[in-house]
Amino acid sequence: MIRNKGLGFQVKDFYQRAKDLLRLSSATGSVGFSRKIDPARSTKGRLPIEVWGKKEVKNWKHFFPSEEKEVTRQRFALETLGIILSDGLSFPHEIKEKARNKKVALFRSPLPQSKCQERLRDFLSDLSPNKIRISGGLLQIFGLGVLIMGDSGIGKSESALELIYRGHRFICDDVVSIQKQADGILVGKSPPLARNFMEIRGLGILNIKEIFGPKSTAPKSNIDLVIRLKKFRLGKEEDRIGLKFPEDYIVLGEKIPQINIPVAPGRNIATLIEVACQVHILKEKGYHAPQDILRKINRVLSIQ
């Protein structure tokens, strides 16, 4: 949870809040996690969290021993609290050792450097105890604000596009800006530059409003349900009846009901998302099909 804004917040808070958006993993454990980021300085000049790529790692490997002290001073300046290595690269051992000595947190991300930098800058510019940006898409389906999440390449945008084609409303794709209101309701919207746009592999950038008309989009929506798309794993036992429910998805301290949908060839994910929304609506009204069938089974067994 974010600390008092005037006092800043810890690097570990940044990691917890940005790890899904930036797809972060820690490269040095909890090193540097207790250091504090000042939100007032995060949008001015040098960012407290840097993003490195192939060029930065290559330059580090090729400096002369006589330059080591100066290079270390520049790369691990006092205002540098963390470094994200993009493109799925790994930190060399010597960089990890310097980072540990300087208490600088190291992270890895599979995102391209430019995309990682863009998301990081947006995240830091939008810091607030009641705001967060996460990776996912947001649609209005049967009146519900549905946050669609899942690994990159699993088909989130393609499924969202089919749902829009069926008449559901589009709010945003890829990144969702979420704000918690005073009453605890979570409201999601698109970052300004991405509003109305969706990226589809093979088609590029699409303007949903221009293609499907103004009624196909909405500027914002309450978030009522999270649907997480997960890769189907052969041999993994799934709950086929529906008695078990995954843990709620927690955003800014608020719980949102979550439904997991395994993705496999031949499954119509858009239809499954629609049905999942209807199941949630019925459940909110007090009807739960698995419990209904269990009652009928128990009734039959009690007669015998």
GUPAFI-865416 format. One record per residue: residue number from 1; residue in three letters; x, y, z of N, C-alpha, C in turn. Coordinates in pm, whole numbers. Each point is the difference from the previous one (the first is absolute). Last residue first. Example, Ala and Ser with C-alpha at 12.3 -4.5 7.8 and 13.67 -1.06 7.14 Angstrom:
! residues 2
DOSE, 2, ser, 1285, -225, 708, 82, 119, 6, -77, 109, 73 .
DOSE, 1, ala, 29, -572, -7, -89, 119, 0, 90, 120, 0 .
END
This chain:
! residues 304
DOSE, 304, gln, -3398, -4236, -188, 37, -141, -15, 17, -69, 135 .
DOSE, 303, ile, -88, 471, -42, -120, -80, -30, 31, -149, 0 .
DOSE, 302, ser, 340, 329, 51, -78, -12, 124, -126, -83, -20 .
DOSE, 301, leu, 286, 105, -368, 64, -96, 90, -82, -19, 128 .
DOSE, 300, val, -139, 327, -314, -17, -133, -56, 56, -106, 94 .
DOSE, 299, arg, 66, 448, 115, -143, -32, 11, -27, -141, -51 .
DOSE, 298, asn, 433, 180, -46, -28, -36, 139, -146, -38, 20 .
DOSE, 297, ile, 126, 161, -422, 63, -131, 24, -30, -47, 142 .
DOSE, 296, lys, -141, 431, -115, -81, -100, -71, 57, -140, 21 .
DOSE, 295, arg, 240, 365, 172, -125, -15, 74, -88, -108, -64 .
DOSE, 294, leu, 392, 119, -223, 30, -77, 120, -126, -23, 84 .
DOSE, 293, ile, -25, 280, -377, 6, -141, -41, 34, -90, 119 .
DOSE, 292, asp, -11, 466, 77, -133, -45, -42, 3, -149, -35 .
DOSE, 291, gln, 402, 225, 93, -74, -28, 124, -139, -53, -31 .
DOSE, 290, pro, 264, 137, -366, 58, -119, 65, -73, -37, 129 .
DOSE, 289, ala, -143, 405, -231, -34, -126, -66, 62, -123, 67 .
DOSE, 288, his, -158, 474, 204, 130, -62, -24, -24, -141, -52 .
DOSE, 287, tyr, -264, 513, 130, -9, -133, -62, 139, -51, -34 .
DOSE, 286, gly, -111, 442, 194, -24, -107, 96, -11, -140, -60 .
DOSE, 285, lys, 114, 450, -191, -143, -5, 29, -37, -114, 94 .
DOSE, 284, glu, 442, 56, -156, -30, 121, 77, -148, 5, 38 .
DOSE, 283, lys, 142, -344, -285, 51, -23, 135, -29, 120, 91 .
DOSE, 282, leu, -103, 33, -457, -93, -90, 69, 43, -25, 144 .
DOSE, 281, ile, 289, 251, -271, -123, 76, 23, -102, -85, 77 .
DOSE, 280, his, 401, -207, -142, 24, 94, 111, -126, 78, 33 .
DOSE, 279, val, -15, -284, -371, 11, -80, 123, 19, 91, 120 .
DOSE, 278, gln, 11, 199, -421, -137, -37, 35, -3, -83, 129 .
DOSE, 277, cys, 420, 109, -177, -67, 122, 49, -143, -31, 43 .
DOSE, 276, ala, 245, -341, -206, 55, 26, 134, -65, 124, 61 .
DOSE, 275, val, -102, -104, -446, -68, -91, 92, 50, 22, 143 .
DOSE, 274, glu, 214, 244, -341, -140, 42, 13, -75, -86, 102 .
DOSE, 273, ile, 437, -126, -108, 0, 123, 81, -142, 50, 19 .
DOSE, 272, leu, 62, -367, -282, 22, -39, 138, 2, 122, 93 .
DOSE, 271, thr, -26, 72, -465, -125, -58, 50, 14, -38, 146 .
DOSE, 270, ala, 386, 154, -213, -96, 108, 11, -133, -50, 56 .
DOSE, 269, ile, 344, -312, -100, 24, 74, 123, -101, 113, 18 .
DOSE, 268, asn, 5, -481, -244, -42, 134, -37, 5, 88, 125 .
DOSE, 267, arg, 289, -460, -134, -92, 62, 95, -32, 142, -47 .
DOSE, 266, gly, 310, -286, -233, -137, -46, -17, -99, 60, 96 .
DOSE, 265, pro, 517, -27, 140, -52, 1, -138, -142, -57, -7 .
DOSE, 264, ala, 130, 218, 463, 52, -112, -78, -56, 9, -141 .
DOSE, 263, val, 10, 253, 531, -1, 25, -144, 66, -117, -71 .
DOSE, 262, pro, -269, 98, 503, 112, -63, -71, -16, 19, -151 .
DOSE, 261, ile, -188, 313, 410, -44, -75, -118, 123, -60, -68 .
DOSE, 260, asn, -176, 235, 512, 108, -45, -88, -58, -82, -116 .
DOSE, 259, ile, -190, 409, 348, -29, -128, -63, 115, -33, -94 .
DOSE, 258, gln, -125, 358, 449, 84, -43, -111, -44, -138, -50 .
DOSE, 257, pro, -158, 480, 320, -19, -142, -33, 78, -37, -126 .
DOSE, 256, ile, 166, 393, 322, -86, -15, -117, -16, -149, -27 .
DOSE, 255, lys, 167, 360, 430, -10, -133, -59, -99, 0, -116 .
DOSE, 254, glu, 343, 397, 233, -137, -42, -24, -2, -135, -71 .
DOSE, 253, gly, 402, 261, 106, -62, -44, 123, -144, -47, -14 .
DOSE, 252, leu, 272, 136, -374, -9, 114, 91, -77, -35, 127 .
DOSE, 251, val, -53, -386, -294, 54, 123, -59, -23, 114, 98 .
DOSE, 250, ile, -33, -581, -49, 4, 116, 89, 69, 117, -70 .
DOSE, 249, tyr, -294, -483, -114, 111, 83, -46, -3, 129, 82 .
DOSE, 248, asp, -186, -493, 171, -35, 129, -60, 127, 71, -45 .
DOSE, 247, glu, 8, -533, 13, 0, 113, 92, -38, 128, -73 .
DOSE, 246, pro, -198, -447, -199, 134, 53, 28, -11, 117, 97 .
DOSE, 245, phe, -353, -407, 6, 20, 129, -66, 141, 49, 34 .
DOSE, 244, lys, -327, -488, -9, 115, 75, 49, 12, 130, -79 .
DOSE, 243, leu, -338, -304, -109, -19, 23, 143, 113, 84, 59 .
DOSE, 242, gly, -89, -185, -465, -12, 142, 29, -26, 31, 145 .
DOSE, 241, ile, 88, -417, -298, -135, 28, 48, -20, 149, 26 .
DOSE, 240, arg, 420, -198, -136, -96, -13, -109, -143, 33, 42 .
DOSE, 239, asp, 531, 115, 136, -129, -15, 68, -109, -1, -106 .
DOSE, 238, glu, 504, -174, -110, -81, 119, 10, -130, -31, 75 .
DOSE, 237, glu, 534, -214, -66, -140, -23, 35, -72, 133, 17 .
DOSE, 236, lys, 431, -139, -316, -36, 79, 117, -149, -14, 26 .
DOSE, 235, gly, 210, -201, -379, 26, -75, 122, -32, 78, 126 .
DOSE, 234, leu, 102, 277, -431, -42, -139, -5, 40, -72, 128 .
DOSE, 233, arg, -107, 526, -60, 113, -92, 22, -51, -142, 7 .
DOSE, 232, phe, -149, 530, -191, -44, -134, 40, 121, -91, 11 .
DOSE, 231, lys, 6, 541, 70, 31, -106, -95, -44, -134, 56 .
DOSE, 230, lys, -252, 458, 134, 117, -80, 38, 22, -109, -104 .
DOSE, 229, leu, -284, 498, 120, 22, -105, -98, 130, -72, 33 .
DOSE, 228, arg, -363, 298, 306, 141, -28, -28, 11, -118, -96 .
DOSE, 227, ile, -368, 397, 180, 10, -129, -69, 145, -18, -41 .
DOSE, 226, val, -305, 320, 369, 127, -28, -67, -9, -137, -64 .
DOSE, 225, leu, -377, 403, 173, 40, -140, -16, 135, -6, -70 .
DOSE, 224, asp, -222, 418, 107, -84, -91, 77, 52, -143, 2 .
DOSE, 223, ile, 123, 557, -93, 56, -134, -20, -72, -96, 94 .
DOSE, 222, asn, -151, 489, -258, 29, -68, 125, 57, -138, -31 .
DOSE, 221, ser, 69, 373, -371, -95, -98, 53, 41, -42, 139 .
DOSE, 220, lys, 82, 380, -464, 44, -63, 125, -106, -99, 45 .
DOSE, 219, pro, -26, 223, -428, 120, 67, 53, 56, -65, 126 .
DOSE, 218, ala, -248, -259, -416, -42, 73, 120, 125, 64, 61 .
DOSE, 217, thr, -187, -246, -510, 99, 37, 101, -65, 69, 118 .
DOSE, 216, ser, -231, -141, -403, 82, -117, 32, 100, 27, 111 .
DOSE, 215, lys, -302, 322, -216, -68, -80, 103, 81, -123, 41 .
DOSE, 214, pro, 144, 304, -356, 15, 56, 136, -67, -82, 109 .
DOSE, 213, gly, 182, -247, -456, -90, 108, 34, 12, 44, 145 .
DOSE, 212, phe, 262, -336, -265, -129, -51, 48, -100, 109, 39 .
DOSE, 211, ile, 446, 102, -184, -42, -123, -68, -143, -39, 37 .
DOSE, 210, glu, 217, 377, 205, -17, 26, -143, -53, -122, -74 .
DOSE, 209, lys, 102, -37, 462, -110, 95, -17, -28, 26, -147 .
DOSE, 208, ile, 373, -267, 127, -126, -69, 20, -120, 92, -25 .
DOSE, 207, asn, 503, -13, -193, -81, 99, 70, -141, -58, 11 .
DOSE, 206, leu, 500, -262, -53, -136, 24, -46, -65, 110, 83 .
DOSE, 205, ile, 523, -220, -140, -79, 84, 89, -137, 29, -62 .
DOSE, 204, gly, 241, -444, -169, 60, 123, 50, -92, 74, 95 .
DOSE, 203, leu, -27, -443, -245, -79, 114, -49, 59, 133, 43 .
DOSE, 202, gly, 204, -415, 122, -35, -23, -140, -80, 114, -61 .
DOSE, 201, arg, -20, -50, 520, 109, -57, -79, -48, -32, -142 .
DOSE, 200, ile, -207, 391, 304, -27, -139, -36, 114, -51, -88 .
DOSE, 199, glu, -147, 439, 356, 102, -61, -85, -33, -148, -21 .
DOSE, 198, met, -295, 483, 115, 28, -138, 36, 104, -55, -98 .
DOSE, 197, phe, -262, 506, 181, 90, -79, -84, 24, -139, 57 .
DOSE, 196, asn, -262, 377, 197, -67, -49, -121, 88, -91, -86 .
DOSE, 195, arg, 269, 278, 351, -146, -4, -1, -55, -36, -138 .
DOSE, 194, ala, 471, 70, 172, -46, -129, -54, -151, -8, -14 .
DOSE, 193, leu, 242, 384, 186, 54, -24, -133, -55, -127, -65 .
DOSE, 192, pro, -130, 127, 460, -47, 90, -106, 50, -35, -141 .
DOSE, 191, pro, -76, -387, 361, 93, 113, -3, -33, 87, -121 .
DOSE, 190, ser, -406, -280, 183, 120, -13, -81, 95, 116, 26 .
DOSE, 189, lys, -345, -206, 378, -7, 73, -127, 132, -18, -73 .
DOSE, 188, gly, -322, -168, 477, 109, -16, -94, -22, 81, -126 .
DOSE, 187, val, -151, -38, 561, -39, 46, -134, 122, -8, -92 .
DOSE, 186, leu, -204, -189, 513, 112, 10, -91, -50, 36, -139 .
DOSE, 185, ile, -198, 81, 530, -25, -51, -135, 122, 25, -87 .
DOSE, 184, gly, -57, 154, 463, 66, -128, -20, -22, -60, -137 .
DOSE, 183, asp, -140, 441, 180, -88, -107, 47, 58, -139, -23 .
DOSE, 182, ala, 226, 398, -148, -15, 11, 145, -86, -112, 58 .
DOSE, 181, gln, 250, -116, -456, -76, 114, 46, -18, -4, 152 .
DOSE, 180, lys, 393, -198, -345, -96, -36, 105, -69, 126, 49 .
DOSE, 179, gln, 243, -137, -493, -8, 93, 113, -105, -49, 98 .
DOSE, 178, ile, 325, -174, -461, -106, -24, 98, 9, 101, 114 .
DOSE, 177, ser, 164, -124, -543, 24, 94, 109, -118, -9, 97 .
DOSE, 176, val, 218, -357, -380, -119, 59, 62, 43, 91, 115 .
DOSE, 175, val, 208, -259, -483, 27, 65, 129, -127, 68, 50 .
DOSE, 174, asp, -34, -311, -378, 142, -8, 39, 31, 60, 137 .
DOSE, 173, asp, -446, 163, -244, 74, -121, -32, 143, 15, 52 .
DOSE, 172, cys, -540, 229, 90, 143, 11, -29, 63, -138, -21 .
DOSE, 171, ile, -487, 109, -12, 56, 112, 78, 149, 15, -30 .
DOSE, 170, phe, -472, -228, -251, 145, 0, 20, 41, 123, 80 .
DOSE, 169, arg, -483, -314, -64, 68, 130, -9, 145, -9, 45 .
DOSE, 168, his, -367, -364, -257, 45, 46, 131, 91, 122, -16 .
DOSE, 167, gly, -197, -266, -369, -79, 110, 54, 38, 49, 138 .
DOSE, 166, arg, 201, -337, -319, -130, -51, 45, -85, 108, 68 .
DOSE, 165, tyr, 444, 88, -144, -75, -32, -121, -142, -48, 36 .
DOSE, 164, ile, 309, 63, 348, -43, 131, -53, -87, -21, -124 .
DOSE, 163, leu, 201, -379, 177, -106, 46, 90, -53, 137, -44 .
DOSE, 162, glu, 370, -181, -228, -122, -75, -33, -116, 43, 88 .
DOSE, 161, leu, 418, 188, 94, -47, 47, -131, -128, -73, -41 .
DOSE, 160, ala, 227, -139, 391, -68, 128, 21, -58, 52, -131 .
DOSE, 159, ser, 266, -384, -18, -127, -30, 64, -81, 127, 21 .
DOSE, 158, glu, 433, 52, -163, -82, -66, -102, -139, -34, 56 .
DOSE, 157, ser, 325, 179, 295, -50, 101, -92, -90, -61, -108 .
DOSE, 156, lys, 206, -295, 317, -89, 96, 67, -62, 97, -100 .
DOSE, 155, gly, 320, -402, -44, -120, 27, -78, -96, 98, 63 .
DOSE, 154, ile, 466, -168, 112, -100, -103, 29, -133, 25, -73 .
DOSE, 153, gly, 429, 270, 20, -15, -95, -108, -107, -105, 22 .
DOSE, 152, ser, 199, 225, 432, 13, 56, -134, -13, -109, -106 .
DOSE, 151, asp, -244, -85, 470, 135, 14, -53, -2, 61, -139 .
DOSE, 150, gly, -408, 127, 317, 63, -123, -43, 137, 27, -57 .
DOSE, 149, met, -531, 249, 132, 144, -9, 25, 54, -134, -49 .
DOSE, 148, ile, -453, 367, 4, 51, -123, -60, 151, 0, 11 .
DOSE, 147, leu, -452, 247, 241, 144, 13, -21, 53, -134, -48 .
DOSE, 146, val, -507, 248, 7, 77, -125, 5, 144, 27, -37 .
DOSE, 145, gly, -500, 231, 161, 134, 42, -38, 93, -119, 20 .
DOSE, 144, leu, -543, -27, -108, 109, -20, 95, 129, 62, -56 .
DOSE, 143, gly, -423, -24, -244, -7, 99, 107, 109, -13, 105 .
DOSE, 142, phe, -18, -285, -386, -129, -15, 70, -11, 94, 119 .
DOSE, 141, ile, 448, 56, -156, -68, -117, -54, -124, -25, 83 .
DOSE, 140, gln, 431, 369, -101, -131, -10, 65, -77, -112, -69 .
DOSE, 139, leu, 560, 61, 52, -120, 8, -82, -123, 5, 89 .
DOSE, 138, leu, 590, 18, -3, -123, 26, 73, -115, 18, -98 .
DOSE, 137, gly, 543, -233, 55, -99, 71, -79, -128, 14, 79 .
DOSE, 136, gly, 559, -42, 148, -125, -70, -24, -90, 81, -91 .
DOSE, 135, ser, 425, 95, 370, -5, -57, -134, -130, -80, -16 .
DOSE, 134, ile, 63, 441, 331, 28, -143, -8, -13, -46, -144 .
DOSE, 133, arg, 41, 463, 358, -14, -47, -137, 40, -147, -4 .
DOSE, 132, ile, -204, 367, 400, 97, -100, -42, -23, -31, -147 .
DOSE, 131, lys, -165, 336, 470, 10, -25, -143, 104, -108, -28 .
DOSE, 130, asn, -108, 216, 432, -126, -54, -50, 1, -23, -151 .
DOSE, 129, pro, 372, 187, 258, -46, -112, 83, -125, -68, -56 .
DOSE, 128, ser, 345, 226, -336, -97, 49, 98, -42, -118, 84 .
DOSE, 127, leu, 304, 131, -483, 7, -51, 137, -100, 69, 92 .
DOSE, 126, asp, 127, 24, -494, -138, -16, 47, -4, -51, 143 .
DOSE, 125, ser, 400, 63, -261, -68, 129, -13, -140, -4, 59 .
DOSE, 124, leu, 274, -392, -19, 55, 94, 97, -70, 136, -5 .
DOSE, 123, phe, -126, -334, -316, -27, -48, 135, 46, 103, 104 .
DOSE, 122, asp, 104, 74, -454, -142, 20, 25, -37, -38, 144 .
DOSE, 121, arg, 438, -89, -141, -20, 145, 12, -148, 31, 29 .
DOSE, 120, leu, 112, -450, -84, 58, 46, 126, -26, 148, 20 .
DOSE, 119, arg, -126, -199, -409, -89, -40, 109, 52, 49, 135 .
DOSE, 118, glu, 270, 81, -378, -126, 73, -13, -94, -33, 116 .
DOSE, 117, gln, 407, -237, -36, 23, 139, 40, -129, 81, -3 .
DOSE, 116, cys, -12, -443, -160, 21, 0, 144, 20, 143, 52 .
DOSE, 115, lys, -26, -69, -462, -132, -20, 61, 11, 4, 152 .
DOSE, 114, ser, 400, 28, -247, -82, 119, -24, -137, -12, 67 .
DOSE, 113, gln, 302, -376, 18, 45, 113, 80, -90, 122, -18 .
DOSE, 112, pro, -212, -490, -55, 102, 79, -70, 34, 126, 78 .
DOSE, 111, leu, -179, -422, 281, -48, 104, -91, 115, 66, -75 .
DOSE, 110, pro, 23, -342, 357, 8, -47, -138, -45, 105, -101 .
DOSE, 109, ser, 248, 69, 500, -130, 5, -69, 17, -53, -142 .
DOSE, 108, arg, 258, 54, 537, 3, -44, -139, -141, 8, -57 .
DOSE, 107, phe, 304, 251, 434, -117, -73, -50, 22, -39, -145 .
DOSE, 106, leu, 267, 205, 488, 8, -39, -141, -122, -85, -37 .
DOSE, 105, ala, 171, 393, 400, -82, -116, -37, 10, -27, -150 .
DOSE, 104, val, 364, 230, 347, -85, 32, -114, -76, -126, -42 .
DOSE, 103, lys, 366, 98, 350, -141, -13, 41, -96, 48, -110 .
DOSE, 102, lys, 497, -50, -6, -59, 134, -2, -147, 1, 42 .
DOSE, 101, asn, 252, -408, -27, 82, 89, 82, -63, 139, 13 .
DOSE, 100, arg, -203, -320, -284, -14, -40, 140, 76, 95, 92 .
DOSE, 99, ala, 50, 59, -463, -134, 40, 44, -22, -36, 147 .
DOSE, 98, lys, 398, -141, -212, 1, 145, 21, -134, 48, 54 .
DOSE, 97, glu, 28, -453, -122, 82, 27, 118, 5, 149, 31 .
DOSE, 96, lys, -221, -141, -392, -75, -41, 120, 80, 33, 127 .
DOSE, 95, ile, 210, 64, -411, -101, 103, 22, -82, -32, 124 .
DOSE, 94, glu, 319, -315, -144, 65, 118, 57, -99, 114, 24 .
DOSE, 93, his, -143, -412, -212, 30, -16, 143, 58, 127, 61 .
DOSE, 92, pro, -324, 48, -427, 128, -65, 30, 28, 0, 150 .
DOSE, 91, phe, -507, 13, -195, 109, 84, 49, 128, -83, 14 .
DOSE, 90, ser, -399, -104, -364, 43, -29, 137, 116, 90, 38 .
DOSE, 89, leu, -454, 33, -370, 144, -17, 22, 30, -28, 147 .
DOSE, 88, gly, -431, 103, -249, 28, -133, 51, 146, -28, 25 .
DOSE, 87, asp, -197, 431, -141, 22, -97, -109, 34, -140, 48 .
DOSE, 86, ser, 107, 419, 336, -109, -35, -91, 38, -114, -94 .
DOSE, 85, leu, 129, 196, 514, 66, -47, -121, -107, -60, -92 .
DOSE, 84, ile, 4, 376, 424, -73, -106, -68, 76, -36, -126 .
DOSE, 83, ile, 118, 250, 503, 28, -13, -144, -78, -118, -54 .
DOSE, 82, gly, 12, 373, 463, -23, -130, -61, 31, 4, -149 .
DOSE, 81, leu, 77, 368, 298, -50, -94, 100, -21, -140, -56 .
DOSE, 80, thr, 279, 494, -85, -42, -123, -69, -38, -104, 105 .
DOSE, 79, glu, 183, 432, 110, -142, 8, -32, -52, -122, -76 .
DOSE, 78, leu, 464, 46, 127, -82, -5, 122, -149, 0, -32 .
DOSE, 77, ala, 324, -206, -371, -8, 128, 70, -96, -12, 118 .
DOSE, 76, phe, 217, -331, -338, -67, -21, 128, 5, 128, 82 .
DOSE, 75, arg, 183, 0, -437, -109, -97, -16, -79, -21, 130 .
DOSE, 74, gln, 384, 291, -8, -102, 49, -92, -121, -93, -4 .
DOSE, 73, arg, 377, -125, 258, -61, 120, 58, -114, 51, -87 .
DOSE, 72, thr, 260, -359, -158, -85, -43, 111, -72, 119, 62 .
DOSE, 71, val, 319, 90, -330, -118, -65, -59, -98, -43, 108 .
DOSE, 70, glu, 414, 176, 138, -85, 104, -57, -127, -58, -61 .
DOSE, 69, lys, 325, -299, 176, -53, 83, 107, -97, 104, -54 .
DOSE, 68, glu, 235, -286, -311, -101, -69, 80, -63, 91, 105 .
DOSE, 67, glu, 363, 65, -346, -124, 78, -4, -106, -54, 98 .
DOSE, 66, ser, 431, -207, -79, 28, 133, 55, -126, 88, 7 .
DOSE, 65, pro, -11, -437, -204, 10, -5, 147, 24, 135, 64 .
DOSE, 64, phe, -256, -3, -471, 132, -40, 47, 3, -2, 154 .
DOSE, 63, phe, -447, -98, -321, 79, 108, 60, 131, -55, 54 .
DOSE, 62, his, -367, -256, -220, 117, 44, -76, 75, 118, 61 .
DOSE, 61, lys, -413, -219, 166, 98, -107, -19, 130, 50, -63 .
DOSE, 60, trp, -377, 292, 61, 57, -38, 129, 113, -102, -20 .
DOSE, 59, asn, -252, 129, -376, 92, 107, 42, 66, -34, 133 .
DOSE, 58, lys, -335, -293, -156, 120, -8, -84, 103, 105, 41 .
DOSE, 57, val, -422, 9, 206, 76, -117, 46, 131, -12, -78 .
DOSE, 56, glu, -300, 337, -134, 55, 30, 134, 84, -115, 53 .
DOSE, 55, lys, -230, -60, -415, 106, 101, -11, 66, 27, 135 .
DOSE, 54, lys, -383, -292, -37, 125, -60, -47, 115, 101, -1 .
DOSE, 53, gly, -370, 163, 315, -14, -97, -107, 135, -55, -40 .
DOSE, 52, trp, -281, 285, 443, 116, -32, -82, -37, -101, -107 .
DOSE, 51, val, -244, 381, 353, -22, -116, -87, 122, -17, -88 .
DOSE, 50, glu, -111, 240, 521, 49, 8, -138, -35, -128, -75 .
DOSE, 49, ile, -177, 306, 451, 11, -135, -54, 42, 12, -146 .
DOSE, 48, pro, -52, 396, 229, 65, -80, 105, 16, -147, -40 .
DOSE, 47, leu, 3, 422, -356, -94, -86, 72, 73, -82, 105 .
DOSE, 46, arg, 130, 499, -206, 38, -141, 1, -97, -82, 84 .
DOSE, 45, gly, -205, 455, -127, 138, -38, -21, 21, -150, -1 .
DOSE, 44, lys, -452, 105, 188, 90, 108, -37, 142, -54, -15 .
DOSE, 43, thr, -393, -243, 156, -36, 47, -133, 93, 111, -49 .
DOSE, 42, ser, 32, -212, 437, -6, -110, -96, -33, 43, -141 .
DOSE, 41, arg, 35, 246, 440, 116, 6, -89, -8, -101, -114 .
DOSE, 40, ala, -338, 37, 341, 15, 137, -50, 115, 13, -98 .
DOSE, 39, pro, -97, -412, 242, -85, 24, -116, 17, 139, -60 .
DOSE, 38, asp, 362, -300, 269, -77, 123, 23, -84, 28, -124 .
DOSE, 37, ile, 216, -469, 226, -18, 80, -121, -83, 122, 37 .
DOSE, 36, lys, 332, -350, 315, -125, 69, -30, 6, 82, -129 .
DOSE, 35, arg, 228, -486, 236, 27, 138, -39, -129, 65, -50 .
DOSE, 34, ser, 47, -468, 126, -42, 91, 107, 26, 147, -35 .
DOSE, 33, phe, 125, -378, -286, -145, 11, 9, -46, 102, 105 .
DOSE, 32, gly, 460, -170, -144, -46, 135, -31, -148, 22, 16 .
DOSE, 31, val, 134, -498, -37, 103, 104, 10, -58, 135, -42 .
DOSE, 30, ser, -204, -462, 22, -58, 121, 59, 103, 111, 19 .
DOSE, 29, gly, 78, -371, -376, -79, -18, 120, -57, 132, 50 .
DOSE, 28, thr, 237, -30, -413, 89, 0, 117, -81, -11, 129 .
DOSE, 27, ala, -198, 13, -439, 126, -66, -34, 95, -10, 119 .
DOSE, 26, ser, -571, 29, -95, 115, 55, 71, 125, -80, -33 .
DOSE, 25, ser, -432, 96, -326, 47, -100, 96, 126, 58, 64 .
DOSE, 24, leu, -454, 205, -317, 129, 1, 70, 25, -128, 78 .
DOSE, 23, arg, -340, 240, -330, 36, -143, -3, 138, -21, 64 .
DOSE, 22, leu, -281, 408, -39, 131, -6, -64, 54, -142, -11 .
DOSE, 21, leu, -432, 76, 193, 4, 94, -112, 130, -12, -78 .
DOSE, 20, asp, -50, -250, 400, -86, -52, -107, 8, 89, -123 .
DOSE, 19, lys, 241, 134, 386, 56, -125, -54, -86, -60, -110 .
DOSE, 18, ala, -53, 416, 288, 35, 10, -142, 40, -133, -61 .
DOSE, 17, arg, -131, 67, 471, -102, 67, -80, 30, -4, -149 .
DOSE, 16, gln, 302, -190, 326, -131, -64, 15, -104, 60, -94 .
DOSE, 15, tyr, 432, 198, 18, 5, -134, -59, -136, -69, 6 .
DOSE, 14, phe, 52, 419, 213, 6, 15, -145, -4, -137, -67 .
DOSE, 13, asp, 38, 5, 460, -135, 39, -38, -9, 17, -152 .
DOSE, 12, lys, 419, -81, 189, -78, -124, 1, -146, 28, -36 .
DOSE, 11, val, 299, 360, 52, 22, -69, -126, -80, -129, -6 .
DOSE, 10, gln, -186, 392, 319, 117, -86, -14, 6, -67, -136 .
DOSE, 9, phe, -207, 501, 109, -34, -139, 27, 117, -88, -39 .
DOSE, 8, gly, -120, 559, 160, 47, -95, -97, -45, -141, 34 .
DOSE, 7, leu, -111, 423, 224, 119, -67, 51, 59, -97, -100 .
DOSE, 6, gly, -403, 249, -81, 103, 97, 29, 129, -64, 44 .
DOSE, 5, lys, -390, -262, -83, 61, 51, -122, 111, 100, 27 .
DOSE, 4, asn, -136, -424, 310, -36, 140, -11, 74, 65, -115 .
DOSE, 3, arg, -10, -507, -82, 13, 75, 124, -50, 144, -21 .
DOSE, 2, ile, -159, -465, -264, 76, 124, -6, 2, 69, 135 .
DOSE, 1, met, -37, -542, -55, -85, 120, 0, 89, 124, 0 .
END
